[in-house]
Amino acid sequence: VGTQIWLTSNLKTTHLNDGTPIPNVADSATWVNLSTPGYVWYDNDPVTYTDYGILYNWMTVNTGLLCPAGWHVPTEAEVNTAISYAGGPLLAGGYYKEPGTMHWLEPNTGAVPDTEFGLLPGGVRTNLGVFGGIQTNGAWWTSTKTAADPTGFSATYDSAAMTVGTSSEKYGASIRCIKD
């Protein structure tokens, strides 16, 4: 993406890059009350891991050790640079989404067949512990936190747009690492 180098799949690690295991937090009540790092497979189904990766809470991102050595969770500014490269927020979702309907539901609006970025809609786990959105939306954390909440970016099956906004630290979202 311009001068940026991104991983081409959603992160699938169950350990921080220093070897510390990240707890898999399947129970909704435990997830809601968690104030430490945690991850989950969508709907607690490890089969989703293969294609869509893992959903991580903000506390995992905030360790600064989630991506492999030499990589990091992108800042909001780095995401905005990638969005600008793709023609702006109204087109960037389509530019970066995997084309077709193997992983995205129809109509997968705006998906460009010649990009290798291939964002996949891994859904989310909400701050209430509820899963939603697999195959219809994807949400990815950034490493940026505003005064109140961390930021992330998202794309949906029925829009070519990419949105940047804040979310609760308790949300579970995907990660795309960017090279240092």
C-alpha positions as CSV (number, residue, x, y, z in Angstrom):
1,V,0.0,0.0,0.0
2,G,2.1,2.8,-1.3
3,T,5.2,2.7,1.0
4,Q,3.4,0.7,3.7
5,I,3.8,-3.1,4.0
6,W,0.8,-4.9,5.6
7,L,0.2,-8.5,6.5
8,T,-2.2,-10.1,4.0
9,S,-4.3,-11.9,6.5
10,N,-6.0,-11.3,9.8
11,L,-3.7,-12.1,12.8
12,K,-4.0,-15.6,14.2
13,T,-1.6,-15.7,17.1
14,T,-2.4,-17.0,20.6
15,H,0.8,-15.7,22.1
16,L,2.4,-12.3,22.5
17,N,5.7,-11.9,20.6
18,D,7.6,-12.4,23.9
19,G,6.0,-15.9,24.2
20,T,3.4,-15.0,26.8
21,P,0.2,-16.9,26.1
22,I,-3.0,-14.8,25.5
23,P,-6.0,-16.3,27.4
24,N,-8.8,-17.6,25.2
25,V,-11.9,-16.1,26.9
26,A,-14.9,-18.1,25.7
27,D,-17.4,-17.2,28.5
28,S,-19.4,-14.0,27.8
29,A,-19.5,-12.8,31.4
30,T,-15.8,-13.3,31.8
31,W,-15.2,-11.3,28.5
32,V,-17.4,-8.4,29.7
33,N,-15.5,-8.1,33.0
34,L,-12.0,-8.7,31.5
35,S,-9.4,-5.9,32.1
36,T,-6.4,-7.9,30.9
37,P,-5.5,-9.3,27.4
38,G,-7.8,-11.9,25.9
39,Y,-8.8,-13.3,22.5
40,V,-11.6,-15.4,21.2
41,W,-12.5,-17.3,18.0
42,Y,-15.7,-16.0,16.5
43,D,-18.7,-17.7,18.2
44,N,-16.1,-19.8,20.1
45,D,-15.7,-21.8,17.0
46,P,-12.0,-22.6,16.2
47,V,-12.9,-23.4,12.6
48,T,-13.4,-19.6,12.0
49,Y,-9.8,-19.1,12.9
50,T,-8.5,-20.6,9.6
51,D,-10.1,-18.0,7.4
52,Y,-11.0,-15.0,9.6
53,G,-8.3,-15.0,12.3
54,I,-8.8,-14.2,15.9
55,L,-10.7,-11.4,17.7
56,Y,-8.6,-9.6,20.3
57,N,-9.7,-7.1,23.0
58,W,-8.0,-3.7,23.3
59,M,-5.9,-4.7,26.3
60,T,-4.1,-7.3,24.1
61,V,-3.4,-4.6,21.5
62,N,-2.2,-2.2,24.2
63,T,0.6,-4.6,25.3
64,G,2.5,-3.5,22.2
65,L,3.6,-7.2,21.8
66,L,0.8,-8.6,19.7
67,C,2.4,-8.5,16.2
68,P,5.5,-10.5,15.2
69,A,8.9,-8.8,15.8
70,G,9.4,-6.1,13.1
71,W,5.7,-5.5,12.8
72,H,3.1,-3.5,14.8
73,V,-0.6,-2.8,15.1
74,P,-1.1,0.3,12.8
75,T,-1.7,3.7,14.2
76,E,-4.8,5.6,13.2
77,A,-2.6,7.9,11.1
78,E,-1.2,4.8,9.2
79,V,-4.7,3.6,8.5
80,N,-5.7,7.1,7.3
81,T,-2.7,7.0,5.0
82,A,-3.8,3.7,3.5
83,I,-7.4,5.0,3.2
84,S,-6.1,8.1,1.2
85,Y,-4.0,5.8,-1.0
86,A,-7.2,3.9,-1.9
87,G,-9.0,7.0,-3.0
88,G,-10.5,8.1,0.4
89,P,-13.0,6.8,2.9
90,L,-15.8,6.3,0.5
91,L,-13.8,3.8,-1.7
92,A,-11.2,2.3,0.7
93,G,-13.3,-0.5,2.0
94,G,-14.0,-1.7,-1.5
95,Y,-10.4,-1.3,-2.5
96,Y,-9.1,-3.4,0.4
97,K,-11.8,-6.1,0.7
98,E,-11.3,-9.5,-0.7
99,P,-13.4,-9.6,-3.9
100,G,-16.2,-12.1,-4.5
101,T,-18.5,-13.8,-2.1
102,M,-16.4,-16.7,-0.7
103,H,-16.1,-14.9,2.6
104,W,-18.2,-11.7,2.2
105,L,-22.0,-11.9,1.7
106,E,-23.5,-10.4,-1.5
107,P,-23.3,-7.8,-2.8
108,N,-19.7,-7.2,-1.5
109,T,-20.1,-3.6,-2.8
110,G,-17.1,-2.0,-4.4
111,A,-14.6,-4.9,-3.9
112,V,-11.8,-4.6,-6.4
113,P,-10.5,-7.8,-7.9
114,D,-6.9,-6.7,-8.4
115,T,-5.9,-5.8,-4.8
116,E,-4.0,-8.3,-2.7
117,F,-4.9,-6.8,0.6
118,G,-7.9,-9.1,1.0
119,L,-9.7,-7.8,4.1
120,L,-12.0,-10.5,5.5
121,P,-15.1,-9.9,7.5
122,G,-14.3,-11.7,10.8
123,G,-17.1,-10.0,12.7
124,V,-16.8,-8.7,16.3
125,R,-17.4,-9.6,19.9
126,T,-19.2,-6.7,21.6
127,N,-18.6,-5.2,25.0
128,L,-21.6,-7.3,26.1
129,G,-19.9,-10.5,25.0
130,V,-22.2,-11.0,22.0
131,F,-20.8,-12.1,18.6
132,G,-22.0,-10.5,15.4
133,G,-21.2,-9.7,11.8
134,I,-19.1,-12.5,10.4
135,Q,-19.3,-12.4,6.6
136,T,-21.0,-9.0,6.7
137,N,-18.5,-6.7,8.5
138,G,-14.9,-6.6,9.6
139,A,-13.5,-4.5,12.3
140,W,-9.7,-4.0,13.0
141,W,-8.0,-2.3,15.9
142,T,-5.4,0.5,15.6
143,S,-2.9,1.1,18.3
144,T,-4.2,4.7,18.8
145,K,-6.3,5.6,21.8
146,T,-8.2,8.9,22.2
147,A,-8.8,10.4,25.6
148,A,-11.7,8.0,26.1
149,D,-11.6,5.0,23.7
150,P,-9.3,3.2,21.3
151,T,-9.8,3.6,17.6
152,G,-10.3,1.0,14.9
153,F,-11.4,0.8,11.3
154,S,-14.2,-1.2,9.6
155,A,-15.7,-2.3,6.3
156,T,-19.0,-3.9,5.4
157,Y,-20.4,-6.1,2.7
158,D,-22.9,-3.6,1.4
159,S,-20.6,-0.5,1.1
160,A,-17.4,0.5,-0.5
161,A,-16.6,2.7,2.4
162,M,-14.0,2.3,5.2
163,T,-14.8,3.9,8.5
164,V,-12.4,4.9,11.3
165,G,-13.9,5.4,14.7
166,T,-13.7,4.6,18.4
167,S,-14.9,1.6,20.2
168,S,-15.0,0.1,23.7
169,E,-11.8,-1.5,25.0
170,K,-14.0,-4.6,25.7
171,Y,-14.8,-5.1,22.0
172,G,-13.1,-8.1,20.2
173,A,-11.8,-7.1,16.8
174,S,-9.4,-8.4,14.2
175,I,-5.8,-7.2,13.7
176,R,-3.8,-6.5,10.5
177,C,-0.2,-5.8,11.3
178,I,2.0,-3.3,9.5
179,K,5.8,-3.5,9.0
180,D,7.9,-1.3,11.3
